[in-house]
Amino acid sequence: MYIMHILRKMKQELKRKVDWNMFDFSTVKDQKIADKVFQEAKDFLSLCHFGLQGITRTEKDVIKIVEKLKATKMAPLAFDTEMEFVPMVRELFSDYCCDVKLHCAVSYPMGRLTLSSKMNTLEKLRSMGVDDVCVCLDWQAVFSGRYQDVEDEAYAMVNEFQSDFYRLAFVIPATLMSDTKIIETCRALDNAGTVSIKVNPGATLGVTFEEVALIKRMFPNRFDIHPSGNIRTLADVLRYREMGCNNIHTAAALEITDAFIVKRLKEYGGI
């Protein structure tokens, strides 16, 4: 009860500080256009990951970003958070108008946990009811060309957990890899039965169109590719979607959705 009391107080305090205002649909004179664009914007955001991760994040940081999202009355494909914040985030969304899936990363960003530790973390996330996960591959194995180790590690997790999560994605630091390493790593993941690959862990390692194009060219119709990192504009998202990516990680998801709204309203004559 005490924890819930503190949580309510923090929410009330931070609601006053949310520095986000989604486009004001009440300014659109044609309600049909407003409703149409709002629904399209909801669909647009529903293909993006959004949230807040990192070991330096605090409860106040997380609450603030949750309130920022709730102000939109929309939901992303998944809300990204640290495992320690899962119970709090679930409670924060308990009164929300939309269902929000929760996403956690494992062994982020360099994948240096042992396989046993990764398996134990995934088991804990499964028991907590987390919907969606990504696991960082061991960079040392990737950069030293130990592709059989990559395959064996991925196979163990795919075999045990792939059917229990909405997505079990494996993260590759593609920006630091040669084309050959990207191809060989993806071949190992393919052999392991992997469905989803997250291209770059994000932050300072941002995805490029060329990296996604390479994987799609070498493994056509094989992987669900999740671009991540340095995706900051509507043009970026639209291009990745044209390339067939329907799971995009971007910390700028709300701002990009706002740009999408303005674009659509201009096209439909709403503004």
PyRosetta script that sets phi, psi and omega in degrees:
from pyrosetta import init, pose_from_sequence

init()
pose = pose_from_sequence("MYIMHILRKMKQELKRKVDWNMFDFSTVKDQKIADKVFQEAKDFLSLCHFGLQGITRTEKDVIKIVEKLKATKMAPLAFDTEMEFVPMVRELFSDYCCDVKLHCAVSYPMGRLTLSSKMNTLEKLRSMGVDDVCVCLDWQAVFSGRYQDVEDEAYAMVNEFQSDFYRLAFVIPATLMSDTKIIETCRALDNAGTVSIKVNPGATLGVTFEEVALIKRMFPNRFDIHPSGNIRTLADVLRYREMGCNNIHTAAALEITDAFIVKRLKEYGGI")
pose.set_psi(1, -40.5)
pose.set_omega(1, -179.5)
pose.set_phi(2, -63.3)
pose.set_psi(2, -42.6)
pose.set_omega(2, 179.7)
pose.set_phi(3, -61.0)
pose.set_psi(3, -43.3)
pose.set_omega(3, 179.5)
pose.set_phi(4, -64.1)
pose.set_psi(4, -37.0)
pose.set_omega(4, 178.1)
pose.set_phi(5, -62.6)
pose.set_psi(5, -46.3)
pose.set_omega(5, 179.2)
pose.set_phi(6, -63.2)
pose.set_psi(6, -41.0)
pose.set_omega(6, 179.9)
pose.set_phi(7, -62.0)
pose.set_psi(7, -42.5)
pose.set_omega(7, 178.5)
pose.set_phi(8, -63.6)
pose.set_psi(8, -40.1)
pose.set_omega(8, 179.7)
pose.set_phi(9, -65.1)
pose.set_psi(9, -40.3)
pose.set_omega(9, 179.0)
pose.set_phi(10, -66.2)
pose.set_psi(10, -40.5)
pose.set_omega(10, 178.0)
pose.set_phi(11, -61.7)
pose.set_psi(11, -44.4)
pose.set_omega(11, -179.3)
pose.set_phi(12, -62.9)
pose.set_psi(12, -41.3)
pose.set_omega(12, 179.8)
pose.set_phi(13, -65.4)
pose.set_psi(13, -44.5)
pose.set_omega(13, -174.5)
pose.set_phi(14, -78.5)
pose.set_psi(14, -23.0)
pose.set_omega(14, 176.5)
pose.set_phi(15, -58.6)
pose.set_psi(15, -33.2)
pose.set_omega(15, -179.5)
pose.set_phi(16, -74.7)
pose.set_psi(16, -12.7)
pose.set_omega(16, -174.6)
pose.set_phi(17, -111.1)
pose.set_psi(17, 3.3)
pose.set_omega(17, -178.4)
pose.set_phi(18, -65.5)
pose.set_psi(18, 118.0)
pose.set_omega(18, -175.3)
pose.set_phi(19, -95.2)
pose.set_psi(19, 53.4)
pose.set_omega(19, -176.8)
pose.set_phi(20, -145.8)
pose.set_psi(20, 132.1)
pose.set_omega(20, 174.7)
pose.set_phi(21, -135.7)
pose.set_psi(21, 108.7)
pose.set_omega(21, 175.3)
pose.set_phi(22, -64.9)
pose.set_psi(22, 158.2)
pose.set_omega(22, 179.7)
pose.set_phi(23, -50.2)
pose.set_psi(23, 135.6)
pose.set_omega(23, -177.8)
pose.set_phi(24, -82.9)
pose.set_psi(24, 100.3)
pose.set_omega(24, -176.6)
pose.set_phi(25, -68.6)
pose.set_psi(25, -15.8)
pose.set_omega(25, 178.4)
pose.set_phi(26, -68.8)
pose.set_psi(26, -13.8)
pose.set_omega(26, 179.0)
pose.set_phi(27, -83.2)
pose.set_psi(27, -9.0)
pose.set_omega(27, 179.1)
pose.set_phi(28, -85.1)
pose.set_psi(28, 120.3)
pose.set_omega(28, -174.5)
pose.set_phi(29, -70.7)
pose.set_psi(29, -35.6)
pose.set_omega(29, -179.7)
pose.set_phi(30, -89.2)
pose.set_psi(30, 107.9)
pose.set_omega(30, -175.8)
pose.set_phi(31, -64.6)
pose.set_psi(31, -32.8)
pose.set_omega(31, 179.3)
pose.set_phi(32, -63.6)
pose.set_psi(32, -41.6)
pose.set_omega(32, 177.7)
pose.set_phi(33, -66.3)
pose.set_psi(33, -42.3)
pose.set_omega(33, 179.4)
pose.set_phi(34, -60.0)
pose.set_psi(34, -45.7)
pose.set_omega(34, -179.3)
pose.set_phi(35, -64.9)
pose.set_psi(35, -40.7)
pose.set_omega(35, -178.9)
pose.set_phi(36, -63.5)
pose.set_psi(36, -46.0)
pose.set_omega(36, -177.9)
pose.set_phi(37, -69.4)
pose.set_psi(37, -38.4)
pose.set_omega(37, 178.1)
pose.set_phi(38, -60.1)
pose.set_psi(38, -43.6)
pose.set_omega(38, 179.6)
pose.set_phi(39, -65.7)
pose.set_psi(39, -40.4)
pose.set_omega(39, 178.1)
pose.set_phi(40, -64.7)
pose.set_psi(40, -36.9)
pose.set_omega(40, 178.5)
pose.set_phi(41, -66.5)
pose.set_psi(41, -39.4)
pose.set_omega(41, 176.5)
pose.set_phi(42, -61.2)
pose.set_psi(42, -43.2)
pose.set_omega(42, 178.9)
pose.set_phi(43, -65.1)
pose.set_psi(43, -37.9)
pose.set_omega(43, 180.0)
pose.set_phi(44, -63.5)
pose.set_psi(44, -49.6)
pose.set_omega(44, -178.7)
pose.set_phi(45, -66.6)
pose.set_psi(45, -27.7)
pose.set_omega(45, -176.3)
pose.set_phi(46, -68.7)
pose.set_psi(46, -5.5)
pose.set_omega(46, 176.5)
pose.set_phi(47, -108.4)
pose.set_psi(47, 13.3)
pose.set_omega(47, 178.5)
pose.set_phi(48, -118.9)
pose.set_psi(48, 142.8)
pose.set_omega(48, 167.6)
pose.set_phi(49, -85.3)
pose.set_psi(49, 143.9)
pose.set_omega(49, 179.4)
pose.set_phi(50, -152.1)
pose.set_psi(50, 146.7)
pose.set_omega(50, 177.5)
pose.set_phi(51, 162.0)
pose.set_psi(51, -146.5)
pose.set_omega(51, -176.4)
pose.set_phi(52, -153.1)
pose.set_psi(52, 119.7)
pose.set_omega(52, 179.5)
pose.set_phi(53, -130.0)
pose.set_psi(53, 164.3)
pose.set_omega(53, 178.8)
pose.set_phi(54, 128.3)
pose.set_psi(54, 142.2)
pose.set_omega(54, -174.8)
pose.set_phi(55, -70.2)
pose.set_psi(55, -15.5)
pose.set_omega(55, -180.0)
pose.set_phi(56, -88.8)
pose.set_psi(56, -4.8)
pose.set_omega(56, -177.3)
pose.set_phi(57, -71.2)
pose.set_psi(57, 144.2)
pose.set_omega(57, 179.5)
pose.set_phi(58, -109.5)
pose.set_psi(58, 170.1)
pose.set_omega(58, 176.7)
pose.set_phi(59, -58.6)
pose.set_psi(59, -40.9)
pose.set_omega(59, 179.8)
pose.set_phi(60, -63.2)
pose.set_psi(60, -39.4)
pose.set_omega(60, 177.6)
pose.set_phi(61, -60.0)
pose.set_psi(61, -45.3)
pose.set_omega(61, -177.1)
pose.set_phi(62, -67.1)
pose.set_psi(62, -45.0)
pose.set_omega(62, 180.0)
pose.set_phi(63, -60.5)
pose.set_psi(63, -40.4)
pose.set_omega(63, -179.4)
pose.set_phi(64, -62.2)
pose.set_psi(64, -43.1)
pose.set_omega(64, -178.4)
pose.set_phi(65, -71.7)
pose.set_psi(65, -32.1)
pose.set_omega(65, 175.8)
pose.set_phi(66, -64.8)
pose.set_psi(66, -44.9)
pose.set_omega(66, 179.3)
pose.set_phi(67, -64.5)
pose.set_psi(67, -34.3)
pose.set_omega(67, 176.5)
pose.set_phi(68, -61.0)
pose.set_psi(68, -43.1)
pose.set_omega(68, 177.9)
pose.set_phi(69, -68.5)
pose.set_psi(69, -45.2)
pose.set_omega(69, -176.5)
pose.set_phi(70, -62.0)
pose.set_psi(70, -26.6)
pose.set_omega(70, 178.2)
pose.set_phi(71, -64.3)
pose.set_psi(71, -21.6)
pose.set_omega(71, -178.9)
pose.set_phi(72, -83.3)
pose.set_psi(72, -20.6)
pose.set_omega(72, -173.8)
pose.set_phi(73, 60.5)
pose.set_psi(73, 32.6)
pose.set_omega(73, 178.0)
pose.set_phi(74, -129.4)
pose.set_psi(74, 171.9)
pose.set_omega(74, 178.9)
pose.set_phi(75, -136.1)
pose.set_psi(75, 137.4)
pose.set_omega(75, 174.2)
pose.set_phi(76, -78.2)
pose.set_psi(76, 175.2)
pose.set_omega(76, 175.1)
pose.set_phi(77, -58.5)
pose.set_psi(77, -39.8)
pose.set_omega(77, 173.8)
pose.set_phi(78, -158.5)
pose.set_psi(78, 152.1)
pose.set_omega(78, 176.9)
pose.set_phi(79, -100.9)
pose.set_psi(79, 122.2)
pose.set_omega(79, -175.6)
pose.set_phi(80, -87.2)
pose.set_psi(80, 130.6)
pose.set_omega(80, 179.9)
pose.set_phi(81, -153.4)
pose.set_psi(81, 165.3)
pose.set_omega(81, 174.8)
pose.set_phi(82, -78.1)
pose.set_psi(82, 151.5)
pose.set_omega(82, -177.5)
pose.set_phi(83, -56.8)
pose.set_psi(83, -38.3)
pose.set_omega(83, -177.2)
pose.set_phi(84, -64.4)
pose.set_psi(84, -21.6)
pose.set_omega(84, -177.5)
pose.set_phi(85, -97.3)
pose.set_psi(85, -1.2)
pose.set_omega(85, -175.6)
pose.set_phi(86, -55.2)
pose.set_psi(86, -50.2)
pose.set_omega(86, 179.8)
pose.set_phi(87, -59.3)
pose.set_psi(87, -41.1)
pose.set_omega(87, -180.0)
pose.set_phi(88, -65.8)
pose.set_psi(88, -45.2)
pose.set_omega(88, -178.9)
pose.set_phi(89, -64.1)
pose.set_psi(89, -40.5)
pose.set_omega(89, 177.9)
pose.set_phi(90, -60.4)
pose.set_psi(90, -41.1)
pose.set_omega(90, 178.3)
pose.set_phi(91, -66.8)
pose.set_psi(91, -39.5)
pose.set_omega(91, 179.9)
pose.set_phi(92, -63.1)
pose.set_psi(92, -33.2)
pose.set_omega(92, -179.8)
pose.set_phi(93, -91.3)
pose.set_psi(93, 0.9)
pose.set_omega(93, -174.6)
pose.set_phi(94, -63.7)
pose.set_psi(94, -26.0)
pose.set_omega(94, -178.9)
pose.set_phi(95, -107.5)
pose.set_psi(95, 16.0)
pose.set_omega(95, -175.2)
pose.set_phi(96, -83.8)
pose.set_psi(96, 154.6)
pose.set_omega(96, -177.1)
pose.set_phi(97, -75.3)
pose.set_psi(97, -15.3)
pose.set_omega(97, -177.7)
pose.set_phi(98, -121.8)
pose.set_psi(98, 151.5)
pose.set_omega(98, 174.1)
pose.set_phi(99, -80.4)
pose.set_psi(99, 129.1)
pose.set_omega(99, -177.0)
pose.set_phi(100, -120.5)
pose.set_psi(100, 120.6)
pose.set_omega(100, 174.1)
pose.set_phi(101, -76.6)
pose.set_psi(101, 148.3)
pose.set_omega(101, 178.5)
pose.set_phi(102, -107.1)
pose.set_psi(102, 139.1)
pose.set_omega(102, -177.8)
pose.set_phi(103, -124.1)
pose.set_psi(103, 137.7)
pose.set_omega(103, 175.0)
pose.set_phi(104, -132.4)
pose.set_psi(104, 147.4)
pose.set_omega(104, 175.7)
pose.set_phi(105, -99.3)
pose.set_psi(105, 147.7)
pose.set_omega(105, -179.4)
pose.set_phi(106, -117.9)
pose.set_psi(106, 131.6)
pose.set_omega(106, 178.1)
pose.set_phi(107, 58.0)
pose.set_psi(107, 42.8)
pose.set_omega(107, -176.9)
pose.set_phi(108, -83.2)
pose.set_psi(108, 139.7)
pose.set_omega(108, -3.5)
pose.set_phi(109, -102.1)
pose.set_psi(109, -10.1)
pose.set_omega(109, -168.6)
pose.set_phi(110, -100.2)
pose.set_psi(110, 0.7)
pose.set_omega(110, 173.7)
pose.set_phi(111, 66.2)
pose.set_psi(111, 26.5)
pose.set_omega(111, -172.0)
pose.set_phi(112, -86.8)
pose.set_psi(112, -0.4)
pose.set_omega(112, 172.1)
pose.set_phi(113, -65.0)
pose.set_psi(113, 150.6)
pose.set_omega(113, 174.5)
pose.set_phi(114, -67.6)
pose.set_psi(114, 161.8)
pose.set_omega(114, 177.5)
pose.set_phi(115, -58.1)
pose.set_psi(115, -41.6)
pose.set_omega(115, 179.5)
pose.set_phi(116, -58.9)
pose.set_psi(116, -43.0)
pose.set_omega(116, 179.6)
pose.set_phi(117, -66.2)
pose.set_psi(117, -39.9)
pose.set_omega(117, 178.0)
pose.set_phi(118, -64.0)
pose.set_psi(118, -43.6)
pose.set_omega(118, 179.1)
pose.set_phi(119, -62.6)
pose.set_psi(119, -42.3)
pose.set_omega(119, 179.3)
pose.set_phi(120, -64.3)
pose.set_psi(120, -39.1)
pose.set_omega(120, 178.5)
pose.set_phi(121, -66.4)
pose.set_psi(121, -43.1)
pose.set_omega(121, 177.6)
pose.set_phi(122, -62.6)
pose.set_psi(122, -38.8)
pose.set_omega(122, 177.6)
pose.set_phi(123, -62.2)
pose.set_psi(123, -41.8)
pose.set_omega(123, 179.1)
pose.set_phi(124, -65.7)
pose.set_psi(124, -42.3)
pose.set_omega(124, 178.6)
pose.set_phi(125, -63.9)
pose.set_psi(125, -38.8)
pose.set_omega(125, 177.1)
pose.set_phi(126, -63.1)
pose.set_psi(126, -43.3)
pose.set_omega(126, -179.4)
pose.set_phi(127, -68.1)
pose.set_psi(127, -25.7)
pose.set_omega(127, 178.5)
pose.set_phi(128, -82.2)
pose.set_psi(128, -7.7)
pose.set_omega(128, -179.9)
pose.set_phi(129, 80.3)
pose.set_psi(129, 19.4)
pose.set_omega(129, 175.1)
pose.set_phi(130, -64.9)
pose.set_psi(130, 137.4)
pose.set_omega(130, -170.7)
pose.set_phi(131, -85.0)
pose.set_psi(131, -35.7)
pose.set_omega(131, -163.2)
pose.set_phi(132, -141.8)
pose.set_psi(132, 135.1)
pose.set_omega(132, -177.6)
pose.set_phi(133, -139.3)
pose.set_psi(133, 157.1)
pose.set_omega(133, 167.6)
pose.set_phi(134, -132.8)
pose.set_psi(134, 146.3)
pose.set_omega(134, -178.0)
pose.set_phi(135, -122.4)
pose.set_psi(135, 126.1)
pose.set_omega(135, 178.5)
pose.set_phi(136, -78.5)
pose.set_psi(136, 128.2)
pose.set_omega(136, 176.2)
pose.set_phi(137, -69.6)
pose.set_psi(137, 155.8)
pose.set_omega(137, 179.0)
pose.set_phi(138, -68.9)
pose.set_psi(138, 110.2)
pose.set_omega(138, -178.6)
pose.set_phi(139, -59.1)
pose.set_psi(139, -35.8)
pose.set_omega(139, -179.1)
pose.set_phi(140, -62.6)
pose.set_psi(140, -40.8)
pose.set_omega(140, 178.3)
pose.set_phi(141, -66.3)
pose.set_psi(141, -40.6)
pose.set_omega(141, -179.1)
pose.set_phi(142, -65.4)
pose.set_psi(142, -50.2)
pose.set_omega(142, -173.7)
pose.set_phi(143, -73.6)
pose.set_psi(143, -21.2)
pose.set_omega(143, 176.8)
pose.set_phi(144, -93.4)
pose.set_psi(144, 3.1)
pose.set_omega(144, 176.1)
pose.set_phi(145, 74.5)
pose.set_psi(145, 22.3)
pose.set_omega(145, 178.8)
pose.set_phi(146, -87.1)
pose.set_psi(146, 69.1)
pose.set_omega(146, -172.8)
pose.set_phi(147, -70.3)
pose.set_psi(147, -26.8)
pose.set_omega(147, 176.3)
pose.set_phi(148, -67.3)
pose.set_psi(148, -35.8)
pose.set_omega(148, 176.1)
pose.set_phi(149, -65.2)
pose.set_psi(149, -39.5)
pose.set_omega(149, 176.7)
pose.set_phi(150, -60.9)
pose.set_psi(150, -46.7)
pose.set_omega(150, -179.9)
pose.set_phi(151, -62.4)
pose.set_psi(151, -45.1)
pose.set_omega(151, -177.7)
pose.set_phi(152, -64.1)
pose.set_psi(152, -42.8)
pose.set_omega(152, 179.5)
pose.set_phi(153, -63.0)
pose.set_psi(153, -47.7)
pose.set_omega(153, -179.3)
pose.set_phi(154, -64.0)
pose.set_psi(154, -41.0)
pose.set_omega(154, -178.7)
pose.set_phi(155, -60.4)
pose.set_psi(155, -42.2)
pose.set_omega(155, -178.9)
pose.set_phi(156, -59.7)
pose.set_psi(156, -42.1)
pose.set_omega(156, -178.5)
pose.set_phi(157, -76.0)
pose.set_psi(157, -39.9)
pose.set_omega(157, 176.9)
pose.set_phi(158, -60.5)
pose.set_psi(158, -45.8)
pose.set_omega(158, -176.9)
pose.set_phi(159, -62.4)
pose.set_psi(159, -35.3)
pose.set_omega(159, -175.4)
pose.set_phi(160, -91.5)
pose.set_psi(160, -34.1)
pose.set_omega(160, -166.3)
pose.set_phi(161, -123.3)
pose.set_psi(161, -14.4)
pose.set_omega(161, -169.8)
pose.set_phi(162, -58.9)
pose.set_psi(162, -34.1)
pose.set_omega(162, -178.0)
pose.set_phi(163, -82.1)
pose.set_psi(163, -5.8)
pose.set_omega(163, -174.8)
pose.set_phi(164, -98.6)
pose.set_psi(164, -10.0)
pose.set_omega(164, -179.7)
pose.set_phi(165, -121.2)
pose.set_psi(165, 152.5)
pose.set_omega(165, 175.9)
pose.set_phi(166, -57.0)
pose.set_psi(166, -43.7)
pose.set_omega(166, 172.2)
pose.set_phi(167, -142.0)
pose.set_psi(167, 136.4)
pose.set_omega(167, 167.0)
pose.set_phi(168, -117.6)
pose.set_psi(168, 101.1)
pose.set_omega(168, -176.4)
pose.set_phi(169, -105.1)
pose.set_psi(169, 147.7)
pose.set_omega(169, 174.2)
pose.set_phi(170, -107.5)
pose.set_psi(170, 135.0)
pose.set_omega(170, -172.9)
pose.set_phi(171, -98.9)
pose.set_psi(171, 127.6)
pose.set_omega(171, 175.8)
pose.set_phi(172, -116.5)
pose.set_psi(172, 139.2)
pose.set_omega(172, 178.2)
pose.set_phi(173, -83.8)
pose.set_psi(173, 65.4)
pose.set_omega(173, -168.7)
pose.set_phi(174, -56.8)
pose.set_psi(174, -35.5)
pose.set_omega(174, -177.7)
pose.set_phi(175, -61.1)
pose.set_psi(175, -27.5)
pose.set_omega(175, -179.7)
pose.set_phi(176, -94.1)
pose.set_psi(176, 1.1)
pose.set_omega(176, -174.3)
pose.set_phi(177, -108.8)
pose.set_psi(177, 148.1)
pose.set_omega(177, 171.2)
pose.set_phi(178, -73.3)
pose.set_psi(178, 165.4)
pose.set_omega(178, 176.7)
pose.set_phi(179, -57.4)
pose.set_psi(179, -39.5)
pose.set_omega(179, -179.4)
pose.set_phi(180, -63.4)
pose.set_psi(180, -43.1)
pose.set_omega(180, 179.6)
pose.set_phi(181, -66.1)
pose.set_psi(181, -38.4)
pose.set_omega(181, 177.5)
pose.set_phi(182, -61.5)
pose.set_psi(182, -47.0)
pose.set_omega(182, -178.1)
pose.set_phi(183, -64.1)
pose.set_psi(183, -46.8)
pose.set_omega(183, -178.3)
pose.set_phi(184, -66.4)
pose.set_psi(184, -37.3)
pose.set_omega(184, 177.6)
pose.set_phi(185, -66.8)
pose.set_psi(185, -42.6)
pose.set_omega(185, 178.2)
pose.set_phi(186, -65.9)
pose.set_psi(186, -34.4)
pose.set_omega(186, 177.0)
pose.set_phi(187, -64.5)
pose.set_psi(187, -39.6)
pose.set_omega(187, 177.3)
pose.set_phi(188, -64.0)
pose.set_psi(188, -41.7)
pose.set_omega(188, 178.4)
pose.set_phi(189, -66.9)
pose.set_psi(189, -36.7)
pose.set_omega(189, 177.2)
pose.set_phi(190, -62.8)
pose.set_psi(190, -44.9)
pose.set_omega(190, 178.6)
pose.set_phi(191, -62.1)
pose.set_psi(191, -28.6)
pose.set_omega(191, -178.9)
pose.set_phi(192, -82.2)
pose.set_psi(192, -5.2)
pose.set_omega(192, -180.0)
pose.set_phi(193, 85.9)
pose.set_psi(193, 19.3)
pose.set_omega(193, 179.9)
pose.set_phi(194, -65.4)
pose.set_psi(194, 140.0)
pose.set_omega(194, 176.3)
pose.set_phi(195, -100.5)
pose.set_psi(195, -43.9)
pose.set_omega(195, -171.2)
pose.set_phi(196, -117.9)
pose.set_psi(196, 135.5)
pose.set_omega(196, 175.7)
pose.set_phi(197, -124.6)
pose.set_psi(197, 126.8)
pose.set_omega(197, 173.9)
pose.set_phi(198, -95.4)
pose.set_psi(198, 120.5)
pose.set_omega(198, -174.9)
pose.set_phi(199, -92.6)
pose.set_psi(199, 101.3)
pose.set_omega(199, -177.3)
pose.set_phi(200, 83.6)
pose.set_psi(200, 144.5)
pose.set_omega(200, -179.2)
pose.set_phi(201, -77.2)
pose.set_psi(201, -7.3)
pose.set_omega(201, -178.4)
pose.set_phi(202, 96.7)
pose.set_psi(202, -161.0)
pose.set_omega(202, -178.4)
pose.set_phi(203, 56.8)
pose.set_psi(203, -124.4)
pose.set_omega(203, -176.0)
pose.set_phi(204, -77.4)
pose.set_psi(204, -11.9)
pose.set_omega(204, 176.9)
pose.set_phi(205, -102.2)
pose.set_psi(205, 92.1)
pose.set_omega(205, -176.2)
pose.set_phi(206, -94.8)
pose.set_psi(206, 146.5)
pose.set_omega(206, 180.0)
pose.set_phi(207, -69.6)
pose.set_psi(207, 156.9)
pose.set_omega(207, 172.2)
pose.set_phi(208, -126.2)
pose.set_psi(208, 157.7)
pose.set_omega(208, 177.8)
pose.set_phi(209, -62.6)
pose.set_psi(209, -35.2)
pose.set_omega(209, -177.8)
pose.set_phi(210, -64.4)
pose.set_psi(210, -37.9)
pose.set_omega(210, 179.5)
pose.set_phi(211, -64.7)
pose.set_psi(211, -45.0)
pose.set_omega(211, 178.5)
pose.set_phi(212, -64.2)
pose.set_psi(212, -43.3)
pose.set_omega(212, -179.1)
pose.set_phi(213, -62.2)
pose.set_psi(213, -38.8)
pose.set_omega(213, 179.6)
pose.set_phi(214, -61.3)
pose.set_psi(214, -47.4)
pose.set_omega(214, -179.0)
pose.set_phi(215, -64.7)
pose.set_psi(215, -41.2)
pose.set_omega(215, -179.9)
pose.set_phi(216, -66.4)
pose.set_psi(216, -35.9)
pose.set_omega(216, 180.0)
pose.set_phi(217, -70.4)
pose.set_psi(217, -41.2)
pose.set_omega(217, -176.2)
pose.set_phi(218, -81.6)
pose.set_psi(218, -26.0)
pose.set_omega(218, -179.0)
pose.set_phi(219, -131.6)
pose.set_psi(219, 65.8)
pose.set_omega(219, -174.5)
pose.set_phi(220, -60.4)
pose.set_psi(220, 131.4)
pose.set_omega(220, 177.0)
pose.set_phi(221, 57.7)
pose.set_psi(221, 25.4)
pose.set_omega(221, -177.3)
pose.set_phi(222, -100.9)
pose.set_psi(222, -45.6)
pose.set_omega(222, -173.5)
pose.set_phi(223, -113.0)
pose.set_psi(223, 146.9)
pose.set_omega(223, 166.7)
pose.set_phi(224, -85.9)
pose.set_psi(224, 107.4)
pose.set_omega(224, -172.2)
pose.set_phi(225, -97.3)
pose.set_psi(225, 129.7)
pose.set_omega(225, -178.9)
pose.set_phi(226, -110.0)
pose.set_psi(226, 98.1)
pose.set_omega(226, 175.8)
pose.set_phi(227, -66.1)
pose.set_psi(227, 143.2)
pose.set_omega(227, -177.4)
pose.set_phi(228, -151.7)
pose.set_psi(228, 139.2)
pose.set_omega(228, 174.6)
pose.set_phi(229, 94.3)
pose.set_psi(229, 127.5)
pose.set_omega(229, 175.7)
pose.set_phi(230, 64.1)
pose.set_psi(230, 26.8)
pose.set_omega(230, 174.3)
pose.set_phi(231, -97.8)
pose.set_psi(231, 103.6)
pose.set_omega(231, -168.3)
pose.set_phi(232, -121.3)
pose.set_psi(232, -10.4)
pose.set_omega(232, -174.5)
pose.set_phi(233, -127.3)
pose.set_psi(233, 160.4)
pose.set_omega(233, 176.0)
pose.set_phi(234, -61.0)
pose.set_psi(234, -38.7)
pose.set_omega(234, 179.7)
pose.set_phi(235, -60.5)
pose.set_psi(235, -39.0)
pose.set_omega(235, 177.8)
pose.set_phi(236, -59.9)
pose.set_psi(236, -51.2)
pose.set_omega(236, -177.3)
pose.set_phi(237, -62.0)
pose.set_psi(237, -44.2)
pose.set_omega(237, -178.6)
pose.set_phi(238, -62.9)
pose.set_psi(238, -37.4)
pose.set_omega(238, 179.6)
pose.set_phi(239, -68.7)
pose.set_psi(239, -43.0)
pose.set_omega(239, 178.4)
pose.set_phi(240, -62.9)
pose.set_psi(240, -35.0)
pose.set_omega(240, 177.9)
pose.set_phi(241, -69.2)
pose.set_psi(241, -37.0)
pose.set_omega(241, 175.1)
pose.set_phi(242, -62.1)
pose.set_psi(242, -28.7)
pose.set_omega(242, 178.7)
pose.set_phi(243, -81.9)
pose.set_psi(243, -1.3)
pose.set_omega(243, 176.8)
pose.set_phi(244, 95.8)
pose.set_psi(244, 14.1)
pose.set_omega(244, 179.1)
pose.set_phi(245, -91.9)
pose.set_psi(245, 120.5)
pose.set_omega(245, -178.9)
pose.set_phi(246, -119.8)
pose.set_psi(246, 28.3)
pose.set_omega(246, 178.7)
pose.set_phi(247, -150.8)
pose.set_psi(247, 89.3)
pose.set_omega(247, -169.3)
pose.set_phi(248, -114.9)
pose.set_psi(248, 127.0)
pose.set_omega(248, 179.9)
pose.set_phi(249, -95.3)
pose.set_psi(249, 119.3)
pose.set_omega(249, 176.3)
pose.set_phi(250, -152.7)
pose.set_psi(250, 129.1)
pose.set_omega(250, 177.5)
pose.set_phi(251, -70.0)
pose.set_psi(251, -14.7)
pose.set_omega(251, -179.8)
pose.set_phi(252, -97.4)
pose.set_psi(252, 21.0)
pose.set_omega(252, -173.9)
pose.set_phi(253, -55.5)
pose.set_psi(253, -41.4)
pose.set_omega(253, -177.0)
pose.set_phi(254, -71.3)
pose.set_psi(254, -41.9)
pose.set_omega(254, 177.8)
pose.set_phi(255, -65.1)
pose.set_psi(255, -38.5)
pose.set_omega(255, 178.2)
pose.set_phi(256, -67.2)
pose.set_psi(256, -39.4)
pose.set_omega(256, 176.8)
pose.set_phi(257, -62.7)
pose.set_psi(257, -38.4)
pose.set_omega(257, 177.4)
pose.set_phi(258, -62.3)
pose.set_psi(258, -41.0)
pose.set_omega(258, 177.2)
pose.set_phi(259, -64.5)
pose.set_psi(259, -37.1)
pose.set_omega(259, 176.8)
pose.set_phi(260, -62.4)
pose.set_psi(260, -42.6)
pose.set_omega(260, 179.3)
pose.set_phi(261, -59.8)
pose.set_psi(261, -48.9)
pose.set_omega(261, -179.1)
pose.set_phi(262, -61.7)
pose.set_psi(262, -41.8)
pose.set_omega(262, 179.0)
pose.set_phi(263, -60.2)
pose.set_psi(263, -48.1)
pose.set_omega(263, -178.9)
pose.set_phi(264, -65.0)
pose.set_psi(264, -42.1)
pose.set_omega(264, 179.9)
pose.set_phi(265, -62.3)
pose.set_psi(265, -37.9)
pose.set_omega(265, 177.3)
pose.set_phi(266, -65.7)
pose.set_psi(266, -40.1)
pose.set_omega(266, 179.9)
pose.set_phi(267, -66.3)
pose.set_psi(267, -35.8)
pose.set_omega(267, -177.6)
pose.set_phi(268, -92.1)
pose.set_psi(268, -1.7)
pose.set_omega(268, 179.7)
pose.set_phi(269, 80.3)
pose.set_psi(269, 22.8)
pose.set_omega(269, 179.4)
pose.set_phi(270, -81.0)
pose.set_psi(270, -21.0)
pose.set_omega(270, 175.4)
pose.set_phi(271, -139.6)
pose.dump_pdb("model.pdb")
